[in-house]
Amino acid sequence: MLEFRGITKIYSVKKKKVIGVDHVSLTINRGDIFGIVGYSGAGKSSLLRCINLLERPTSGEILIDGVNLTKLSSSQLRQARLKIGMIFQHFYLISQKTVSENIAFALKAANLPVNKIPARVDELLEMVGLSEKRDVYPAQLSGGQKQRVGIARALANNPSILLCDEATSALDPKTTVSILRLLKEINIKLGITIVLITHEMDVVKEICNRMAIMQDGKVIEEGEVYDIFASPQEILTQEFISSVVSFEIPAAILKDVRGQIVKILFKGNVAGEGVISDTIQRFNVKGNFLHGTIEYIQERPLGIFLMELQGEQNELSKAVAYMTKRGALVEVIQHV
């Protein structure tokens, strides 16, 4: 388990104090893939670097499995850091060394016996799908392949936590998906906890099970990814989610709407049921779909639809009440 307890990080910039992280408390469970989301300057990377004390907090505590890293001696901290792997946006491979030598470098730094290094390198290369690239130099690799080397290097010392700082931001969409799938496989196979910094909600939706939204150094919303997508509470969270699930209705369509516009959200199994069709058949209302989608988050369906409902107000109220009773979340956006 990874715990942040009242973490604050203050920087001195031109004799002024700038708060990078502002009293953040979070718990990340063992085996989570936890996404920390925010725009540039929100404090997410500063918070990430506090985990392994690359950035030492101004105040607060970082605990891993109950051990307070901020209280460790220098030698104890070096040992603790061996169990925290890290991958970066820009890879940071040693250009003069081959793929296998880049990975071996991390093993040598951790004082693994020399006779055990080749076998461990081969194991890691197979894990990330780069066995045939062992003697290639970084300049000969694609961006996705470079990141795979970075992942192999980060896993060299069998860490319990893997930190990912914008690990897919420099990659194209297709390569991003392949890297996220690899991280998910590693999470399942090794049971490793992954903390992922990103500003891309597609990344969070793809592999994270829990998440936090940061703004101005603070965590403003946190929870299960599914629940946050289903019912975002903060304006910033809604803004991030709209980048993945957009419900902007063209003005040309809105001007022709004569009925009541409702947003209907179906969670879990309810998303696959014919609630809307049953409602239209049961009550004296007409329905017109304006927008809709079914997203799959953690393999659970989340259906979100915008509809125009026409009919007498009494029938419209009954229809909304019926859909709510069937398990839908119904929000009236525009009245008749």
Sequence and secondary structure as in RCSB ss.txt:
>XXXX:A:sequence
MLEFRGITKIYSVKKKKVIGVDHVSLTINRGDIFGIVGYSGAGKSSLLRCINLLERPTSGEILIDGVNLTKLSSS
QLRQARLKIGMIFQHFYLISQKTVSENIAFALKAANLPVNKIPARVDELLEMVGLSEKRDVYPAQLSGGQKQRVG
IARALANNPSILLCDEATSALDPKTTVSILRLLKEINIKLGITIVLITHEMDVVKEICNRMAIMQDGKVIEEGEV
YDIFASPQEILTQEFISSVVSFEIPAAILKDVRGQIVKILFKGNVAGEGVISDTIQRFNVKGNFLHGTIEYIQER
PLGIFLMELQGEQNELSKAVAYMTKRGALVEVIQHV
>XXXX:A:secstr
 EEEEEEEEEEEETTEEEEEEEEEEEEE TT EEEEE  TTSSHHHHHHHHTTSS  SEEEEEETTEEGGG  HH
HHHHHHTTEEEEETT    TTS HHHHHHHHHHHTT  GGGHHHHHHHHHHHTT GGGTT  GGGS HHHHHHHH
HHHHTTT  SEEEEESTTTTS HHHHHHHHHHHHHHHHHH  EEEEEES HHHHHHH SEEEEEETTEEEEEEEH
HHHHHS  SHHHHHHHHTTS     HHHHTT  SEEEEEEEEGGGGGS HHHHHHHHTT EEEEEEEEEEEETTE
EEEEEEEEEES HHHHHHHHHHHHHTT EEEEEE  
